[in-house]
Amino acid sequence: MVVGDVTTSTDVLVIGAGPGGYVAAIRASQLGLDVTLVEKGEYGGACLNRGCIPSKALINGSKLASEAGHAEELGIYADPTVALDEMISWKDGVVDQLTSGIEQLCTAAGVNLLQGTAEFADENKIRIVHQGEGQGSESLKFENCIIATGSRPIEIPEFDFDDERIVSSDGALNFETVPDELVIVGAGYIGMELATVYSRLGSDVSVIEMLEQALPSYQEDIASIVRKRAERLGVDFHFGYTADSWTESDGEAVLTAVPADEAAHDSAIELTADRILVAVGRRPVTDTLSIDDAGVETNSQGFIPTDSRCRTNKEHIFAVGDVAGEPMLAHKGSKEGEVAAEVIAGEAAAVDYQALPAAVFTDPEIGTVGLTENEAANEGITPVTGEFQFQASGRALTANRTEGFVRIVAEKETERVIGAQIVGPEASELIAEIAAMIEMGAKLQDIGSTVHTHPTLSEAIMEAAQNARGKAIHRRN
Ligand SMILES: Cc1cc2nc3c(=O)[nH]c(=O)nc-3n(C[C@H](O)[C@H](O)[C@H](O)COP(=O)(O)OP(=O)(O)OC[C@H]3O[C@@H](n4cnc5c(N)ncnc54)[C@H](O)[C@@H]3O)c2cc1C
């Protein structure tokens, strides 16, 4: 059907149905506003289709395979065979279930759904181009707009994603077979999570990283625990190198990496691979929106600066999620989506990032929230820290996973908890307790004197809090 260029109107226009946009749309509709949500691709955005959910499905699948194959210490002898195509089909089923659920949730909340690509015509009007030949376009006037167009993988020169051997994370979540040799460019969290998946599934994985550390945005003592475990899984790291070019030889890709320090240019290395994954970061999707026509400002990297109420430089246009900048995390986008909707509805909402947790689903996992000791000191806060090693946790021993620790950071004078870093088993779950404590303004004693179930990993949080007060029972203070 040709829609033509009919102009309709809406109170709130949301562009993009990822975790930022669909949450904003549902909340705005719950608050009694007339809401239209425009999506050019799949409901659920990167998170559900190409990010959090599919990657965690493969992380879980590969964990089962790896643990089953390496449990001799526990008297278990198994040699699992992995049919990657079946694991991918199972993962796709999980994705389908969740994405269709999003569509239903939006419809049930009364959100008008429109399929198409949105582009600003001016600061109160959007043009929506419908996909497919002869599908036409329509225009929509809006009172308020929430931009939630997300991000896409960054390409690097010489490594275009149009060759099937060169893939972004999107491609690496859909391999038909386990690559024999996988080279990953970038040791950030996406590169490291996928290095974990494919090394557990049997690929020879090499990682090239221009800096001298894996997971460079994490503290060295945390990142090194994950790197050492990855090395035990067989991952080969080349730090201080950048991927320069690649050629084809006997059907394989041969990648040349050069030292990031140009003075050492003569010691280039070559790595062969049947697949090369480029995971060097993501850029915001603002370049395809005709955003200048709405007068919305972007910074030099294309992100949309916003205030604590998610407002752009235009009072009635909001930006949430990846497009509004780091940290590019699904739950940060969802929180901002809720806040933007509430602000539009006249509520006194604002985003407070002090209790925003982050997790990396490597082996072992990382969970962080709030400030590190150094960040606190840089902000003029005198910190006190407490730690507890999983080696001393009965539960960690029974799970045969004892690497890592819990570290709690508090303000020395008041003992108010301001941050935590966990590396170890289930860190992604454990960090939620400390996020809740920070949100509630808890002090070390509140955590330390809370009775924790025994034997659980969460006892390590209680012990770390008590250690900060010189009162841990199961370690020397
Ligand atoms: C491999 C991988 C693993 C990840 N793992 C995690 C994790 O474990 N935890 C976590 O918190 N985060 C994770 N992330 C990040 C997470 O996916 C993003 O932070 C999150 O999806 C951002 O949500 P968003 O709503 O801002 O944007 P997106 O999810 O990117 O959604 C944006 C939507 O906007 C649509 N769109 C874009 N332009 C237009 C237009 N002009 N018109 C109409 N529609 C448009 C797109 O089609 C898309 O559906 C991961 C990402 C990747 C790639």
The ligand as an ORCA input file, in Angstrom:
! r2SCAN-3c Opt
* xyz 0 1
  C      27.562     -7.840     21.393
  C      26.954     -6.869     22.366
  C      26.738     -7.258     23.667
  C      26.144     -6.374     24.567
  N      25.949     -6.807     25.846
  C      25.384     -5.961     26.744
  C      25.119     -6.394     28.072
  O      25.396     -7.532     28.440
  N      24.526     -5.520     28.929
  C      24.205     -4.245     28.548
  O      23.667     -3.489     29.374
  N      24.438     -3.813     27.295
  C      25.011     -4.637     26.381
  N      25.210     -4.209     25.103
  C      24.858     -2.815     24.758
  C      23.366     -2.679     24.510
  O      22.996     -3.539     23.469
  C      23.058     -1.235     24.150
  O      23.539     -0.389     25.160
  C      21.568     -1.015     24.014
  O      21.024     -1.838     23.009
  C      21.284      0.450     23.666
  O      19.917      0.651     23.591
  P      19.300      1.836     22.734
  O      17.830      1.761     22.933
  O      20.009      3.082     23.050
  O      19.673      1.517     21.214
  P      19.549      0.232     20.306
  O      19.348     -0.988     21.094
  O      20.713      0.309     19.393
  O      18.199      0.497     19.498
  C      18.096      1.535     18.588
  C      16.965      1.232     17.633
  O      16.733      2.379     16.833
  C      16.400      1.974     15.507
  N      16.667      3.112     14.615
  C      17.856      3.693     14.354
  N      17.698      4.733     13.517
  C      16.369      4.808     13.235
  C      15.575      5.676     12.430
  N      16.128      6.690     11.768
  N      14.259      5.463     12.378
  C      13.672      4.441     13.060
  N      14.373      3.589     13.834
  C      15.705      3.778     13.926
  C      17.312      0.782     15.285
  O      16.839     -0.059     14.254
  C      17.280      0.106     16.661
  O      16.270     -0.876     16.730
  C      25.773     -5.072     24.154
  C      25.971     -4.671     22.831
  C      26.560     -5.562     21.949
  C      26.752     -5.116     20.533
*
